[in-house]
């Protein structure tokens, strides 16, 4: 929420509403939870590296039934 209210593209109220909506959609991913990458304290380059490594090593693939 801290990050959202500091964004300047939209007003504070809109930013908070968007975050609350996203929270409801993503706070419990059930069986997909192990696929989550916590980027809270990561720089963009570190996040990109982590994603590329998971793709390269075929980790966290979502396989259809």
N, C-alpha and C positions, 0 to 999 in steps of 0.2 A: 504494500500500500504506500509505503514511503516513497518508493521510486515512482509510482504512478502519479501521485499528487504533485510531484516536482516536474512532471513533463509539461512543456509549454505549448504543445500543438493544440491541445484541447483544454477546456476549463477544468478546474479541480473536481467539480461535481460529476462531470462526464467521465473523467478519468477514474474516479472511484467506482462509478456504476459499471464501467467496463471491467475493472479488476474483479469486482464482486461477481459479475456474470462469468468471467473466465474461471474464477475460483470454484464456482459451483460445477462447471463442466470438467475441470481437471483435478480437483483435490483428491479424488478416489478413482484411480485407474484400474483397480481390481487386479486381474491377472497381468496387466501390462505395466504395473508399477515397477517391476525390475528393469524396465527399459528406460526409465527416467534418468536424465543426467542433471544433477543439481549444478546450475551455473551461477548460483548466488554470488560467489566470490571469484568467479572466473572472468578473465579478459576474453574478448571475442576470439582472438587467435587460439587460445586454449580450448575454447568450446569447439571451434572448427576442427582443431586437431583431434579432439576426442571423438567427434562424430565421424571424421574420416577414418580413424582407427577402427571404429566399430563396423563401418561399412567394409573396409578392407579385410577385416578378420571375420566377417559375417556373424557378428555378435548382434543380438537383439533383433533378428529378422522376424517379421510378422508373416506367418505362413497361413494361407487360407486353407480351409477344410475342403 
